[in-house]
């Protein structure tokens, strides 16, 4: 998308819904680990320090790639970068279910953070390109509310999946949902 690609009509508001969905998915993916922590700690025999290291892997990459995210979105555009980032974080999230040990879990979380760091730069660029200036605050509010909505949805969704199908299912389901998002994009 380039400046001047603004569309008239309801399609741009539908796009805001898609940005909202991406933000919800981001929060579902990132909270799946905390909500399944007891199962992972027990299965892998992790100490609290080891589990903290896994959590830190996400935070470090998220912070690092936030710095580069805006630049890459500006350089290559949201049509390419946004779905690539969501694909990256979705695959990393799903692969957590198949990680054989602490190192691979940490690597999955690192890649998840790297991909998720692109959500805000990509969504903001999308609203800037698709919406009139007077509409941008509402559009940004819509997608940004996905953070709160995702945080609200994660506990019941992840807990239900874990109770019904085991902890791995939460990671596979959220990862697969991100891949569906890419198809819709």
N, C-alpha and C positions, 0 to 999 in steps of 0.2 A: 504494500500500500504506500502511496505517496500522498503528500499534501495535495489537496484538490480532488482526492478520491472520495470525498464525502458523498454519501448516498442520501436520497430523500426517502421518506416513508418508513414503514415499520421494520424493514430489514436491519437497519442499524440498531434498533432497540432489541431485536432478537440477538444481535451480536453481543450486546451488553449482557444478555442472559447467558451466552456462551462464555463470556469473561467471568461472570459470576460462578458458573459451573467449574471453570478451571481453578478458581480460587478456593472453592469448596473442596475440590479434589486435592489440592495442595495441602490443606489442613487435615483431611482424612489420612493422606499418606504419611504426613509427619507425625500424627498422633497415634498411629497404629502401633508403633514401637512402645511408647509409654503405656498404652492400654493392654499390651500383651507382655509387659515386662516380667511379671511373675513366672509366666510359662517359659520365656526365653532364659531367664536366670536359672530356673530349675533344670531345664533340658541341657543347657550348655555348661552348667556348673559355674556360672559367672559370679565374681565378687561384685560388690557395689561399685568399687573403683573401676573394674572392667566395664561394667554397664555404663558408668559415667563417661568412660572413654568413647564408647559407641555413640552416646548422645553428643559428645563434643565433636565427633567427626562430622556430623550434620552441621552443627553450628559454625565450625571453622570454614567449611566449604561454602556455606550459604553467605557468610560475611565476605569471603574472598571473591566469590563470583558475583555478588551484588555490585562490586566495583566495576567489573568488566561487563556486566549485563547490559547496562544502558548504552555503552559504547558499541557493543556488538549489535544490538537492536538498531541503533542509528546507522551503523555501517551496512548491515545486510537486510534489514527490514523485518517486520513481524510475520509476514507470510511464510518465511523460511524459519526464522529463529524460534518463534513461539511453539509451533508444533514439534520442532526438534527438541526443544527444552522439555516439553511435556512428555514426549516419547522417552527421553533420557530418564526423567524422574519416575515415570511409570514403570519402565523396565527395571530400574534400580529398586523400586519399591517391591515389585513382584519377585525379583531375584532374592530378596531378603528371606523369602519363604524357603529357599533352596540352599541357603548359605551353610556350608559345613562347619564353620567355626567362627570365632571372634574376629579374626582378621577379615574374613569375607563379609561378615555382617557390618563391620566398620567401613569397609570399602563401599558396600551398597549404600550405607547411610551418607557417606561422603558424596557419592554420585547423586543421590537423591537431593541433597542440599545444593549441589551445583546446578541441577536442573531447575529446582524450585526458585532459585535466586532470580530467574528470568521472568517470573510471573508479573511482578509489578512493573518493571520497565516495559514489558511487552503489552500489558493491558493499558497502561497509560498512553503508550504510543498509538495503540489502536483507537482509543477514544479521541485522542487528539486528531487523528486522521479521518475518522468517520463521523464525528459529531461537530455540530456548530458550536462556537465558543460558549454560547448561553446554555447549551445542553450538557456540556462537559461535567459540571459539578454533579448533576444527577447521575450521569453515566458512570462517573468514577465512584460515586456513592454506592451504586448498584453492585459493581464488581467488588468493591472493597468490603461490602457487607458479607461477602463469601467467607472472609476470615472468621467472623463471628458465627456464621451459619455452619461452617465446617467444624468449628470447635464444639458447637452444640450437637451436631449430628454424629461426630466421631464416637463418643462413648456408647450410645445405643447400637450403632451399626457395627462397630468393631467388636463390642461385647457379644452381640447376637451371633455374628459370624464365628467368633472364637468358641462360643458355647455349642453351636450347632455342628461346626466342621473342623474345629481346631484352630490354633493360633495362626498357622500358615495361610489359612483361607482369607484372613483379613488383608494380608499383603497381596495375594494373588487377585482378589476382587478389586481392590483399589487400583492396582496396576492395570488390570484389564479395562477398568472404567476409563482410565486416562487414554488408553489406546482407542477406545470408542470415541472419545472427545476429538481425537485427531481426525478421525474419519468424518466427523460432522464439520469440523473447521474447514 
